[in-house]
């Protein structure tokens, strides 16, 4: 499979008809100015020069705002600027993210004209009460209509959802995942809610009417969603917001994160927790008291198996009194691990 590069172009808050309680797109994207067609060309050129694999697939992705709600004339300019590189065979495809209520046949025809391949919808939740509370300005019906139109017109469909929205529960989030799976997206992004400076949610947090998830809660919720989407063969392409100069550790002076489950390697925490579950399940299957195991793993995946700051290794020792030996094996599939018992507890006693 060919390597794929993404050229991200942020269009902060362009096209959004309202401001959700949790959102400050200029802060989240790290961009403070609107994007022009000249900016699109400059960004594409910059990334193309930095890519090492010249045979890789390249996709231009318009992130950060509601792209299809932008004034049509500006949409055309931005798309045309990117499309020039498709005609030159330097770029393979274009992706956009947008709102569910900013999709119709006319809009999709425009996107087809410029060879847009993927459309991601910012769904966040399928619970209409939660959507209204967050001032999203659309309903789940809008999500269903837009998703069907996108698929019917031959685009690749993606969804974005959030965990930890005001009054959202574990059940609400799992129901959202189930609702989305029925709409058959090829991919999803999962974002835990962070309290961003300058948002209405910040006011709710400061006056005590909103309590963000802890890091542990967010990891557990996202983990269960990853399990679910994995079983449905829906690719989870991101877990957690992209780190920027302003979306970073709240302790840093430039950070716009006021509170919430921020972590610079949030996805690794989720994936490491999933591997921990797998290791424990395999140990339990041995049906004997285990003292030491060897875990064979592809070198690319060692950090996930070991855990952030060796958390998995230490947790296995502290919880189950099991020592772990890591053996790197390039022949081992990246997504698989092989666990074998190297010492039973009786062996340890006999020694």
N, C-alpha and C positions, 0 to 999 in steps of 0.2 A: 504493500500500500504506500502511495506517495505521501511524503510529508506535506503538511498544509500550514501555510502562514496566514495570519490574520493581520490586516492593516486597520487598526481602530481609528475611527474619526468621530469625535464627540460633538453632538449638536445640542448643547445644554439648554433644556427647557423650550427649545423651538417647537411650536405647534401645540404645546400643552394648553388646553382651554381653561384649566384650573390648577390649583396647587394642592396636592394631597397633603394630609397632615404630617406625614413622615418624610416629605420630599423637599429637598433643595438641590435641584439638579446641577446647578453651577458648582456647588460645593462637592457633591457626590462624584461628578465627572472630573473635577479638577480643572475645568475650563471656565474662564470668566468672560469670554467674548464669543459672539456669534461667528459661525463659520461661513466662509465665502468659497466660491469655486476655485479661486487661486489657492486658498488654504488646502483644499482637497488635493490639488495637484502637487503642492509642496510636500504634504504629508506622505502621499503615495510615493513620490520620488525618493524621499528620505528613507522610507522602509525598504523599497526595492533595492537600494544601494547596500543596505545592511544585511540582506538575506544571503546566506552562504550557499544554500542548496538551490541552484538555479533551475532544477527540474521540478521543484515542489509546486503544489497548487497554491494559488494566492487568492485570497478573498478580501475585498474591501467591505468593512462593516460600519454602518452608521449607527452609533449608539447614543444613548443619553437623553434623547427627547422623544417626542411622538412624531416620527419622521413623516408619516403620511398625512398628518394634520397641519404640516407646514404649508404656507402659501404655495399653490401649485407652480407658480413661476420659479420660486426659489428651489423647490423640489427638482424641477427640470434641470436647473443650472448645476446643482450638486450631483445629480445622477449622470448628467451628460459629461461632467468632468471626470467621473470615475469610469464611465463607459468608454471614453477615449482609450483607456489602457486595456480594456477588453479587446477593442478593435486592433490594438497593437500587439495583442497576445502576450501582454505582460501581466495581466490580471485575468483570472478565470471566472470570477463571479462576484456578485454584490449581495450583501445582507443588510436588512434594515430592522429596527425595532420600533414598535408603535403601540398605540392604544387600540383596544377591540372596537371602539366606536368610531374609529377613523379608517375603516375598511369598507369599500364598496366596489362594484364592478369597474367603474371609471378609474378609480385609484389603481386597481390591480392591472388594468390595461396599460396604464402609464408605467408601472413597475416592469411589466413584461417587455415593454419597448426598450428598456435599458438593461435587459438581461439580469434583473434581480432574481436570485435563486431562492433565498431563504427569508421568511418573514417571522419575526418573533413578536408575540403579543405579551404585553405586560398585564397579566391577569391578576396576580397578587393573591386573590381569594375568589372562591365561587360562592361564598356566603354573602347574599345581598345586604344583610344587616351590617356586616363588617365593612363591605365596600362603601356603604353609605356613611358609616361612622368615620371612615378614613377620607371621605370626600373624593372618592375616585371619579365620580361623575359618569359611571357606566354600570351596567348590571351583568349578571351571568348570561342572560339571554344575548347580550351583545357579544360576549365571548364565544358562545355557541355559533352564532350567525357568522362571525368573522372567521372562525376556525374552519367552518365548512366551506365558505367561499374561497379561502386560501388554498385548501386542499383540492377543491374542484377545479381551480384554475392552474393546477400543476406546480404550485410552489411547495417548498419544504416548510413545514409548520414547526415553530418552536413556541414554548410557553415559559413565562417567568412567574414564579410564585414566591410568597414571603411567609416566614414563620415569626410568630411573636407580635403580630399586629394587635392593636387594642381590642380586648375582649375575645381574641382568637384563642381557641383551646387546641390541644393535641388532636381531638376528634375533628374539629373544624378543618385542620390542616390535612389530616388524612382523607377527609371527605373531598377537599379540594383536589388532592392528588388523584383520587378515584374519578372525580368528575373530568379532570383533564385527560386521564388515560383513555376515557371513552371517546374523546375527540381526536385521538390518534396523532399526537405530535411526535416528531422524530427525536426531539430533544427538549430538555427543560433546564432552567437555571433556578436555583434555590437560594434565596437571600434571607438571612436572619435580620430582623429590624434593628437598626442602630438609631440612636437619638442624635440627630444632626442639628448643629447650632443654626438658629434662625428659622426653625420650623415650628408649626403649631404643636407638634408632638413634644418638642422641648418644653413648651409652656405646661403641657399636661404632666410631663415628668417632674418639673420643678414644683408644681402645685400638688403633686402626689396622686393624681388621678390616673397615671399610667406608670406601670412598673415593667421595665424591660426584662427579657429573659436573662438568666445567668449564662455564662459561657457553657457550663455543663448541660443546662437545659437545652440550649440551642444545638449543641452537638448531638444530643440524644434525639431531638426531633428531626434534625436533618438526616441523621443516620437511618432512622426508620423510613423516611421518605426515599432515601437512596435504595434501601432494600426493596421497597415497593416498586419503584420505577425500574429497577434492575430486573425484577421478575416479569415486568411488562415489556422488557426489551426496549425501554425508552432511555436514550443516552442522557445522563446528567452531565452537562458540559461545564457547569460552574456551580460551586457552593461557596457563598460568601461574596461580599463586594470586592471589586478590584482595589488593591491598595494604590493610593495616590499620595501626593504631597499633603493633602488635607484629610483624606480618609486614611488615618494611620493611628498609631498608639495615642490615646487621649492624653497621655503624659507629655507629649511633644507640644511645643508652643504653637506650631502651625496647624495642629489637629482641629478639625471641626466636629469630631466625635465627642459628644457630651457624655453618653452612657450607652450601655448595651453590650452584647457579646462580641466585641471586636477581638480578633486575633490575626496576626500577620500571616499565619499559615492555617487558616480556619479549615480549609478542605482537608489538609493533612490530619488534623485532629479527628475529623469525621471518618476518613478512610482508615486511620490507625485504630480507631474504636471498632470499626467493622472487622479488621484483621484480628484484634484482640478477641472478639466474639468467636471468630473462626477457630483460633488456636484453642480456646477453652473448650469449644464443642468437640474438637478432635481429641483433646486430652481425656475428656469424659468418656469418649467412645472406647478407650482402651480398657475400661472396666477394671482398673487396678490403681493402687496408689502410686502416683508418678513422682519421682524426685528430680529427674532431669530429662529434657527433650532436646532434640536437634531439629531446627527448622531450616529446611532448604528453600532458598528464595533467590529470585533473579536479582542481580546487583542493583537494577533500577528501582527496586521496590523495598530495599532494605530499610530505608527511613520510615516507611509506613508500618512495617512489621515491628520494628524496634519501638516506634512511637516517638512523639516529640519529647526531647530530653530523656529518652529511654523510659518513658512512662509505662509502656506495655511490659517491658522486662521487669521493672520494679513492681508493677501491680501483680504480675504472675507470682513473683517471689513473696510478696507480702500477703496476698490473698490465698494462694494455693501452695506456698512453699515449694515452688517449682523453679529450678534453674533452667536457663535457656542458652543453648549454643546456636549461633547463627552460622550457617554455611551458605556461601554465595555460589550460585550455579547458573551460568549464562544459558544453559539448556532448559532451565525451568521457565515455563510460561510466565510472563510478567504478572498476570492476574491470579496466579496459583501459588500455593505454598505446600510443602510436603513436611509433615510433622511425624517424627519417629521417636520412640522412647529409647533413650540411651542408658537410663538408670531408673529402676523401680525403687520404691521406698524400702522394700525388703533388702535389696542389694546394698542400700546405704546402711541399714542396720547391721547387716552381716560384716560390713567393712569395719 
